[in-house]
Amino acid sequence: MQEKAINKQVTFEDLGLIAYKDGWEYQEKLFNEITRAKKAINEGESNKEVTPNYLLFCEHRHVYTLGKSGSAENLLINQLQLQAREAEFFHIDRGGDITYHGPGQIVGYPILNLEYFVTGVRDYIFKLEEAVIQLLADYGIQSGRLEGATGVWLDTGTPRVRKICAIGVRTSRWVSMHGFAFNVNTNLEYFNFINPCGFTDKTVTSMEKELGAAQDIEKVKKELKAKIASVFGMEFV
């Protein structure tokens, strides 16, 4: 039996500062493109051997998103209070509970044919976390994983445990969408209006808060992109 072809090439796009709905719709477009291509290849109806892959970076305008397993009770303000803070709210189709996105936060959306890069969803999430952990280490910030939770955390095993990167993904037909939210220069006050990821006893942090100064987010994006490529064995095109 002939082995399936593998495509490690990934098209990278930085979408800049965009509304959440625009980013979500663009993700859906690319996700559907990959799933259709994959179906056609598997059914012998395509002259191509591999599907495309994408990695999107962006920053979002103020928004709260609630995953499939989340509770609306973890949003602690009402619609009028949301509007007063120029924030939106969306109930979406990723895993996880509630989180905040806003300027100063790198949001990454890997839209990948996962069979080219990982052995399972757990391995996929582990590798996303690993890229952020390695980047933070370059800045002298020690981070790691928290048992029973996804994302990247500081001071695990202590009362000061806090999250610096949230992860919530969706996979279907072994294709991924949604992804991670990494706090670089994020206004952390917006997290006061939610129980982040459903936790009532844990806080959030950012590179700016940990290092005592705002960071060059374009530089951090470039470094994070390189870490992701290294961890996943990607080649950007």
C-alpha positions as CSV (number, residue, x, y, z in Angstrom):
1,M,0.0,0.0,0.0
2,Q,1.4,3.4,-1.0
3,E,2.2,5.7,1.9
4,K,0.2,9.0,2.1
5,A,2.0,12.1,1.0
6,I,2.9,14.6,3.7
7,N,2.9,18.4,3.5
8,K,4.9,20.3,6.1
9,Q,4.5,23.6,4.3
10,V,2.3,26.2,6.0
11,T,1.0,29.5,4.6
12,F,1.5,32.2,7.3
13,E,-0.6,35.3,7.5
14,D,-0.6,38.2,10.1
15,L,-4.0,39.7,9.9
16,G,-3.2,42.6,12.2
17,L,-5.9,44.0,14.5
18,I,-9.3,42.7,13.4
19,A,-12.8,42.2,14.7
20,Y,-13.4,38.7,16.1
21,K,-16.2,37.9,13.7
22,D,-14.0,38.6,10.7
23,G,-11.3,36.3,12.0
24,W,-13.7,33.6,12.8
25,E,-15.3,33.7,9.3
26,Y,-11.8,33.6,7.7
27,Q,-10.9,30.6,9.8
28,E,-14.1,28.8,8.7
29,K,-13.3,29.5,5.0
30,L,-9.8,28.0,5.3
31,F,-11.0,25.1,7.5
32,N,-13.6,24.2,4.9
33,E,-11.1,24.5,2.1
34,I,-8.8,21.9,3.9
35,T,-11.6,19.5,4.8
36,R,-13.0,19.6,1.2
37,A,-9.5,19.0,-0.2
38,K,-8.9,16.1,2.2
39,K,-12.2,14.5,1.4
40,A,-11.5,14.7,-2.3
41,I,-8.0,13.2,-1.9
42,N,-9.3,10.4,0.3
43,E,-12.0,9.6,-2.3
44,G,-9.6,9.7,-5.2
45,E,-11.4,12.7,-6.7
46,S,-8.4,15.1,-6.6
47,N,-5.3,15.5,-8.8
48,K,-3.5,16.8,-5.7
49,E,-1.8,14.5,-3.1
50,V,-1.8,16.9,-0.2
51,T,-3.9,19.6,1.5
52,P,-2.8,23.1,2.3
53,N,-2.1,24.3,5.8
54,Y,-2.4,27.7,7.4
55,L,-1.2,29.6,10.5
56,L,-2.9,32.9,11.2
57,F,-1.7,35.5,13.7
58,C,-3.9,38.5,14.7
59,E,-4.9,40.8,17.5
60,H,-8.6,41.2,18.2
61,R,-10.7,44.1,19.3
62,H,-12.1,43.6,22.8
63,V,-14.1,40.4,22.9
64,Y,-15.1,37.6,25.2
65,T,-15.6,34.1,23.7
66,L,-17.3,31.1,25.3
67,G,-16.4,27.6,24.3
68,K,-18.8,24.6,23.9
69,S,-18.2,23.3,27.4
70,G,-18.4,26.7,29.0
71,S,-20.9,28.3,31.3
72,A,-22.4,31.8,30.5
73,E,-22.2,32.4,34.3
74,N,-18.5,32.9,33.9
75,L,-19.2,36.2,32.1
76,L,-19.7,38.5,35.1
77,I,-21.1,41.5,33.3
78,N,-24.3,42.2,31.3
79,Q,-24.8,43.4,27.7
80,L,-24.9,47.1,28.7
81,Q,-21.7,46.8,30.6
82,L,-20.1,45.0,27.7
83,Q,-21.1,47.9,25.4
84,A,-19.7,50.4,27.9
85,R,-16.3,48.7,27.6
86,E,-16.6,48.5,23.8
87,A,-16.5,44.7,24.0
88,E,-18.3,41.9,22.2
89,F,-19.4,38.4,23.2
90,F,-19.5,35.3,21.1
91,H,-20.6,31.7,21.9
92,I,-18.3,29.6,19.7
93,D,-17.5,26.1,18.6
94,R,-14.1,25.5,20.3
95,G,-13.3,23.6,23.4
96,G,-12.8,25.2,26.7
97,D,-14.7,27.8,28.7
98,I,-14.6,31.6,28.6
99,T,-11.6,33.8,27.6
100,Y,-10.9,37.4,26.6
101,H,-9.1,38.6,23.5
102,G,-7.9,42.2,22.9
103,P,-5.1,44.4,21.7
104,G,-1.6,43.5,22.9
105,Q,-2.5,39.8,22.8
106,I,-1.1,37.4,20.1
107,V,-3.9,35.2,18.9
108,G,-2.8,32.2,16.8
109,Y,-5.1,30.1,14.6
110,P,-3.3,27.1,13.2
111,I,-5.6,25.6,10.5
112,L,-3.8,22.4,9.8
113,N,-4.3,18.9,8.4
114,L,-3.1,17.5,11.7
115,E,-2.0,14.1,10.3
116,Y,1.0,15.9,8.9
117,F,2.2,17.2,12.2
118,V,1.0,15.3,15.3
119,T,-0.1,11.9,16.7
120,G,-3.2,13.1,18.4
121,V,-5.1,16.1,19.8
122,R,-3.2,15.9,23.1
123,D,0.1,15.9,21.2
124,Y,-1.2,19.0,19.3
125,I,-2.0,20.9,22.4
126,F,1.2,19.9,24.0
127,K,3.2,21.3,21.1
128,L,1.3,24.6,21.1
129,E,2.1,24.9,24.8
130,E,5.7,23.9,24.2
131,A,6.3,26.7,21.6
132,V,5.1,29.3,24.1
133,I,7.1,27.7,27.0
134,Q,10.3,27.8,24.9
135,L,9.7,31.5,23.9
136,L,9.1,32.6,27.5
137,A,12.3,30.8,28.6
138,D,14.2,33.0,26.2
139,Y,12.9,36.0,28.2
140,G,13.9,34.5,31.5
141,I,10.3,33.6,32.4
142,Q,9.9,30.0,33.7
143,S,6.5,28.5,32.7
144,G,4.9,25.1,32.4
145,R,1.7,23.2,32.3
146,L,-1.0,22.8,34.9
147,E,-2.4,19.3,35.5
148,G,-6.1,19.1,34.5
149,A,-5.9,22.3,32.4
150,T,-4.6,23.5,29.0
151,G,-2.5,26.5,28.4
152,V,0.8,27.9,29.7
153,W,1.1,28.8,33.4
154,L,3.5,30.4,35.8
155,D,4.3,29.3,39.4
156,T,2.3,26.1,39.1
157,G,1.9,24.3,42.4
158,T,1.8,27.6,44.3
159,P,-1.0,29.9,45.4
160,R,0.4,32.4,42.8
161,V,-0.3,30.2,39.8
162,R,-1.4,32.4,36.9
163,K,-2.0,31.8,33.2
164,I,-0.1,33.6,30.4
165,C,-1.5,31.7,27.4
166,A,-4.9,30.2,26.9
167,I,-5.6,27.3,24.5
168,G,-8.9,26.3,23.0
169,V,-9.2,24.3,19.8
170,R,-11.7,22.6,17.6
171,T,-10.8,19.5,15.4
172,S,-13.0,17.9,12.9
173,R,-12.0,15.3,10.2
174,W,-8.5,15.7,11.8
175,V,-8.3,19.4,10.8
176,S,-7.8,22.1,13.4
177,M,-9.1,25.6,13.9
178,H,-9.2,28.2,16.8
179,G,-5.9,28.0,18.8
180,F,-4.2,30.1,21.4
181,A,-4.2,33.5,23.0
182,F,-0.8,34.7,24.4
183,N,-0.8,37.8,26.6
184,V,2.1,40.1,25.6
185,N,0.9,43.6,26.4
186,T,-2.7,42.8,27.1
187,N,-4.9,45.0,29.3
188,L,-5.5,42.5,32.1
189,E,-8.3,44.6,33.6
190,Y,-10.7,43.0,31.1
191,F,-10.1,39.6,32.7
192,N,-11.7,41.0,35.9
193,F,-15.1,40.6,34.2
194,I,-14.9,36.8,33.7
195,N,-13.8,33.7,35.5
196,P,-11.0,33.0,33.0
197,C,-11.3,29.5,31.5
198,G,-13.9,28.8,34.2
199,F,-11.5,29.1,37.1
200,T,-12.6,31.3,40.0
201,D,-9.3,30.9,42.0
202,K,-6.7,31.6,39.4
203,T,-5.4,34.8,37.8
204,V,-3.9,35.8,34.5
205,T,-0.7,37.6,33.6
206,S,1.3,38.9,30.6
207,M,4.8,39.3,29.5
208,E,4.5,43.1,30.2
209,K,3.5,42.4,33.8
210,E,6.1,39.8,34.4
211,L,9.0,41.8,32.9
212,G,7.9,45.2,34.1
213,A,7.8,46.8,30.7
214,A,5.8,46.7,27.5
215,Q,7.3,44.3,24.9
216,D,7.8,44.8,21.1
217,I,4.9,42.6,20.0
218,E,6.1,42.4,16.4
219,K,9.4,41.0,17.7
220,V,7.6,38.5,19.9
221,K,5.4,37.4,17.0
222,K,8.5,36.7,14.9
223,E,10.1,34.7,17.7
224,L,6.9,32.8,18.4
225,K,6.4,32.0,14.7
226,A,9.9,30.5,14.7
227,K,9.3,28.4,17.8
228,I,6.1,27.0,16.3
229,A,7.9,26.1,13.1
230,S,10.6,24.3,15.1
231,V,8.3,22.4,17.5
232,F,5.9,21.2,14.7
233,G,8.6,20.8,12.0
234,M,6.8,23.3,9.7
235,E,8.2,25.2,6.7
236,F,6.5,28.5,6.2
237,V,5.7,29.7,2.6
